[in-house]
Amino acid sequence: MKEIPPFKLIPQPLNDEAASLPGFKWASPVIGTRHRLGGKPEFIQGDETPRCSCGDVMTFYAQLDSVSPEFNLADGGMIYVFVCFGCFETKAILQSS
């Protein structure tokens, strides 16, 4: 299984609507900042690395964090995206805080 080198993803609003989204008042300060590409996933509830339908363990591609109270993923959760570089099947997993 390949591992993609880690990159910090820093969201930048692309319009006024995105720039005006409120931050989290009730959550830990890290919620909304855990976006990343590559490296190892920062699972909230434990390792759920999937297998591809070909049987190979899939490569972690990215994790996307909740972005605001309005676009909150399962109580401050994250989406994890995986890919198989053998057949380019993808899977996404959602975990909540």
C-alpha positions as CSV (number, residue, x, y, z in Angstrom):
1,M,0.0,0.0,0.0
2,K,1.3,3.4,-1.0
3,E,1.3,6.3,1.5
4,I,0.8,9.8,0.2
5,P,3.2,12.3,1.9
6,P,1.2,14.5,4.3
7,F,0.0,18.0,3.5
8,K,-2.0,20.4,5.7
9,L,-5.0,21.7,3.9
10,I,-6.0,25.2,4.9
11,P,-9.5,26.2,3.7
12,Q,-9.7,29.7,2.2
13,P,-13.2,31.1,1.6
14,L,-13.8,31.7,-2.2
15,N,-16.8,34.0,-1.8
16,D,-18.5,36.3,0.8
17,E,-21.0,33.6,1.8
18,A,-18.1,31.2,2.8
19,A,-16.2,34.0,4.5
20,S,-19.3,34.9,6.6
21,L,-19.8,31.4,8.1
22,P,-19.6,31.5,11.9
23,G,-17.1,29.5,13.8
24,F,-17.8,26.9,16.4
25,K,-18.7,28.2,19.9
26,W,-19.4,24.9,21.6
27,A,-16.5,22.8,20.2
28,S,-12.8,22.3,20.7
29,P,-10.7,24.9,18.9
30,V,-9.2,22.1,16.6
31,I,-12.6,21.3,15.0
32,G,-12.6,22.9,11.6
33,T,-8.8,22.8,11.3
34,R,-8.1,19.0,10.8
35,H,-8.3,19.0,7.0
36,R,-5.3,17.1,5.5
37,L,-4.2,15.3,2.3
38,G,-2.1,12.2,2.7
39,G,-0.1,10.9,5.6
40,K,-2.1,8.9,8.2
41,P,-5.8,9.5,9.0
42,E,-6.5,11.0,12.4
43,F,-9.4,8.7,13.1
44,I,-11.8,9.9,15.8
45,Q,-13.4,6.6,16.7
46,G,-10.7,4.1,15.7
47,D,-9.1,2.7,12.5
48,E,-11.6,1.9,9.8
49,T,-9.2,1.6,6.8
50,P,-11.3,-0.1,4.1
51,R,-10.3,-2.8,1.7
52,C,-11.0,-2.4,-2.0
53,S,-13.3,-4.9,-3.8
54,C,-10.0,-6.3,-5.3
55,G,-9.0,-7.2,-1.8
56,D,-6.2,-4.6,-1.4
57,V,-6.0,-2.3,1.6
58,M,-6.9,1.1,0.4
59,T,-4.6,4.2,0.6
60,F,-5.7,7.1,2.8
61,Y,-6.1,10.1,0.5
62,A,-7.6,12.9,2.6
63,Q,-9.7,13.9,5.6
64,L,-12.2,16.7,5.6
65,D,-13.3,18.3,8.8
66,S,-16.6,20.0,9.8
67,V,-16.5,23.6,8.6
68,S,-19.1,25.5,10.6
69,P,-22.2,24.8,12.8
70,E,-24.3,24.9,9.7
71,F,-22.1,22.4,7.9
72,N,-21.3,20.2,10.9
73,L,-20.5,16.6,10.2
74,A,-22.0,14.4,12.9
75,D,-21.2,16.5,15.9
76,G,-17.8,17.8,14.9
77,G,-16.9,14.7,12.9
78,M,-14.8,14.2,9.7
79,I,-15.0,12.4,6.4
80,Y,-12.1,10.2,5.4
81,V,-11.4,9.4,1.8
82,F,-9.5,6.3,0.6
83,V,-8.4,5.2,-2.9
84,C,-7.1,2.0,-4.4
85,F,-4.3,2.9,-6.8
86,G,-4.6,-0.5,-8.5
87,C,-8.2,-0.1,-9.7
88,F,-9.0,3.5,-8.7
89,E,-12.0,2.5,-6.5
90,T,-12.7,5.1,-3.8
91,K,-14.5,4.9,-0.4
92,A,-15.4,7.5,2.1
93,I,-16.1,7.0,5.8
94,L,-17.7,9.4,8.3
95,Q,-16.8,9.4,12.0
96,S,-18.3,11.6,14.7
97,S,-16.8,13.1,17.8
